[in-house]
Amino acid sequence: MENVRKHTTNVYEAVLVASKRARQLNEERLAKLELMPEDESIDIDTRKVTEIALKELSDGLIKTER
Protein backbone atom coordinates (compact mmCIF):
# COMPACT_ATOMS: atom_id res chain seq x y z
CA MET A 1 0.00 0.00 0.00
CA GLU A 2 2.95 2.30 0.59
CA ASN A 3 3.85 2.19 -3.12
CA VAL A 4 0.30 3.22 -3.99
CA ARG A 5 0.55 6.28 -1.74
CA LYS A 6 3.55 7.53 -3.75
CA HIS A 7 1.37 7.95 -6.84
CA THR A 8 -1.71 9.56 -5.25
CA THR A 9 -2.34 12.41 -2.87
CA ASN A 10 -4.22 10.27 -0.33
CA VAL A 11 -5.59 6.79 0.28
CA TYR A 12 -9.15 7.74 -0.72
CA GLU A 13 -7.96 8.91 -4.12
CA ALA A 14 -6.07 5.63 -4.52
CA VAL A 15 -9.24 3.67 -3.79
CA LEU A 16 -11.22 5.68 -6.34
CA VAL A 17 -8.55 5.39 -9.04
CA ALA A 18 -8.05 1.67 -8.47
CA SER A 19 -11.78 0.94 -8.45
CA LYS A 20 -12.28 2.84 -11.69
CA ARG A 21 -9.43 0.91 -13.32
CA ALA A 22 -10.81 -2.38 -11.95
CA ARG A 23 -14.17 -1.65 -13.59
CA GLN A 24 -12.39 -0.96 -16.90
CA LEU A 25 -10.47 -4.22 -16.62
CA ASN A 26 -13.67 -6.10 -15.84
CA GLU A 27 -15.39 -4.66 -18.93
CA GLU A 28 -12.42 -5.71 -21.07
CA ARG A 29 -12.50 -9.20 -19.55
CA LEU A 30 -16.23 -9.58 -20.21
CA ALA A 31 -15.75 -8.51 -23.83
CA LYS A 32 -13.01 -11.13 -24.24
CA LEU A 33 -15.22 -13.80 -22.67
CA GLU A 34 -17.94 -13.06 -25.20
CA LEU A 35 -15.45 -13.63 -28.03
CA MET A 36 -13.99 -16.83 -26.58
CA PRO A 37 -16.37 -19.31 -28.26
CA GLU A 38 -15.36 -17.88 -31.65
CA ASP A 39 -11.64 -17.45 -30.99
CA GLU A 40 -10.04 -19.93 -28.59
CA SER A 41 -6.64 -18.21 -28.79
CA ILE A 42 -7.85 -15.39 -26.51
CA ASP A 43 -5.86 -15.28 -23.27
CA ILE A 44 -7.60 -14.03 -20.14
CA ASP A 45 -5.72 -13.03 -17.00
CA THR A 46 -7.15 -15.05 -14.10
CA ARG A 47 -6.06 -12.64 -11.36
CA LYS A 48 -8.68 -10.52 -9.65
CA VAL A 49 -9.25 -7.19 -11.38
CA THR A 50 -8.70 -5.30 -8.12
CA GLU A 51 -5.33 -6.98 -7.70
CA ILE A 52 -4.32 -5.98 -11.24
CA ALA A 53 -5.53 -2.39 -10.74
CA LEU A 54 -3.64 -1.95 -7.47
CA LYS A 55 -0.49 -3.42 -9.03
CA GLU A 56 -0.75 -1.02 -11.98
CA LEU A 57 -1.26 1.90 -9.60
CA SER A 58 1.71 0.94 -7.40
CA ASP A 59 3.90 0.50 -10.50
CA GLY A 60 2.97 3.99 -11.68
CA LEU A 61 1.17 2.74 -14.80
CA ILE A 62 -1.97 4.67 -13.93
CA LYS A 63 -1.63 8.44 -14.00
CA THR A 64 -3.72 10.58 -11.69
CA GLU A 65 -4.52 14.25 -11.97
CA ARG A 66 -3.43 16.39 -9.04
C-alpha positions as CSV (number, residue, x, y, z in Angstrom):
1,M,0.0,0.0,0.0
2,E,2.9,2.3,0.6
3,N,3.8,2.2,-3.1
4,V,0.3,3.2,-4.0
5,R,0.5,6.3,-1.7
6,K,3.6,7.5,-3.7
7,H,1.4,8.0,-6.8
8,T,-1.7,9.6,-5.3
9,T,-2.3,12.4,-2.9
10,N,-4.2,10.3,-0.3
11,V,-5.6,6.8,0.3
12,Y,-9.1,7.7,-0.7
13,E,-8.0,8.9,-4.1
14,A,-6.1,5.6,-4.5
15,V,-9.2,3.7,-3.8
16,L,-11.2,5.7,-6.3
17,V,-8.6,5.4,-9.0
18,A,-8.0,1.7,-8.5
19,S,-11.8,0.9,-8.4
20,K,-12.3,2.8,-11.7
21,R,-9.4,0.9,-13.3
22,A,-10.8,-2.4,-12.0
23,R,-14.2,-1.6,-13.6
24,Q,-12.4,-1.0,-16.9
25,L,-10.5,-4.2,-16.6
26,N,-13.7,-6.1,-15.8
27,E,-15.4,-4.7,-18.9
28,E,-12.4,-5.7,-21.1
29,R,-12.5,-9.2,-19.5
30,L,-16.2,-9.6,-20.2
31,A,-15.8,-8.5,-23.8
32,K,-13.0,-11.1,-24.2
33,L,-15.2,-13.8,-22.7
34,E,-17.9,-13.1,-25.2
35,L,-15.4,-13.6,-28.0
36,M,-14.0,-16.8,-26.6
37,P,-16.4,-19.3,-28.3
38,E,-15.4,-17.9,-31.6
39,D,-11.6,-17.4,-31.0
40,E,-10.0,-19.9,-28.6
41,S,-6.6,-18.2,-28.8
42,I,-7.8,-15.4,-26.5
43,D,-5.9,-15.3,-23.3
44,I,-7.6,-14.0,-20.1
45,D,-5.7,-13.0,-17.0
46,T,-7.1,-15.1,-14.1
47,R,-6.1,-12.6,-11.4
48,K,-8.7,-10.5,-9.6
49,V,-9.3,-7.2,-11.4
50,T,-8.7,-5.3,-8.1
51,E,-5.3,-7.0,-7.7
52,I,-4.3,-6.0,-11.2
53,A,-5.5,-2.4,-10.7
54,L,-3.6,-1.9,-7.5
55,K,-0.5,-3.4,-9.0
56,E,-0.8,-1.0,-12.0
57,L,-1.3,1.9,-9.6
58,S,1.7,0.9,-7.4
59,D,3.9,0.5,-10.5
60,G,3.0,4.0,-11.7
61,L,1.2,2.7,-14.8
62,I,-2.0,4.7,-13.9
63,K,-1.6,8.4,-14.0
64,T,-3.7,10.6,-11.7
65,E,-4.5,14.2,-12.0
66,R,-3.4,16.4,-9.0
